[in-house]
């Protein structure tokens, strides 16, 4: 498995992977058909994200983009130390350690960027993801009741965070 920062030229493949994720699972935010299918817009979003200093990692196996992990850091000084995380791994690649490896790389980036707080939301029913996040050091901070409506039914989300110690002696 190859792990690297996304590039604007990956936009078409990124859009396709995200559309595929939307079809494979109902655990992502967007439903099938809601996501824009515009590689040019995706390339612009990628350029903006990288220029802002965000973390935008992809996992590839051969010609296939298997997963993505992004961390958007706070844009204002008071929240610049925090980043909001989104992760998605294609169904055929889950359970192979890809998420674990991406979170290890996220931790290294967070230390290098003086990020001390990582946060994310996850559907309460998504036991595999909750396990991955807890294994990666995240803790549940709260429950967001009825935060989503999936298939006509309300779903709860956990709000989770991880605190990244900084090397004060450096």
Rosetta blueprint (number, residue, H / E / L):
1 X L
2 X E
3 X E
4 X E
5 X E
6 X L
7 X L
8 X H
9 X H
10 X H
11 X H
12 X H
13 X H
14 X H
15 X H
16 X H
17 X H
18 X H
19 X H
20 X H
21 X H
22 X H
23 X H
24 X H
25 X L
26 X L
27 X L
28 X L
29 X L
30 X L
31 X L
32 X L
33 X L
34 X L
35 X L
36 X L
37 X L
38 X L
39 X H
40 X H
41 X H
42 X H
43 X H
44 X H
45 X H
46 X H
47 X H
48 X H
49 X H
50 X H
51 X H
52 X L
53 X L
54 X L
55 X E
56 X E
57 X E
58 X E
59 X E
60 X E
61 X E
62 X L
63 X L
64 X E
65 X E
66 X E
67 X E
68 X E
69 X E
70 X E
71 X E
72 X E
73 X E
74 X L
75 X L
76 X L
77 X H
78 X H
79 X H
80 X L
81 X L
82 X E
83 X E
84 X E
85 X E
86 X E
87 X E
88 X E
89 X E
90 X L
91 X H
92 X H
93 X H
94 X L
95 X L
96 X L
97 X L
98 X H
99 X H
100 X H
101 X H
102 X H
103 X H
104 X H
105 X H
106 X H
107 X H
108 X H
109 X H
110 X H
111 X H
112 X H
113 X L
114 X L
115 X L
116 X L
117 X E
118 X E
119 X E
120 X E
121 X E
122 X E
123 X E
124 X L
125 X L
126 X L
127 X H
128 X H
129 X H
130 X H
131 X H
132 X H
133 X H
134 X H
135 X H
136 X L
137 X L
138 X L
139 X E
140 X E
141 X E
142 X E
143 X E
144 X E
145 X E
146 X E
147 X E
148 X E
149 X E
150 X E
151 X L
152 X L
153 X E
154 X E
155 X E
156 X E
157 X E
158 X E
159 X E
160 X E
161 X E
162 X E
163 X E
164 X L
165 X L
166 X L
167 X L
168 X L
169 X L
170 X L
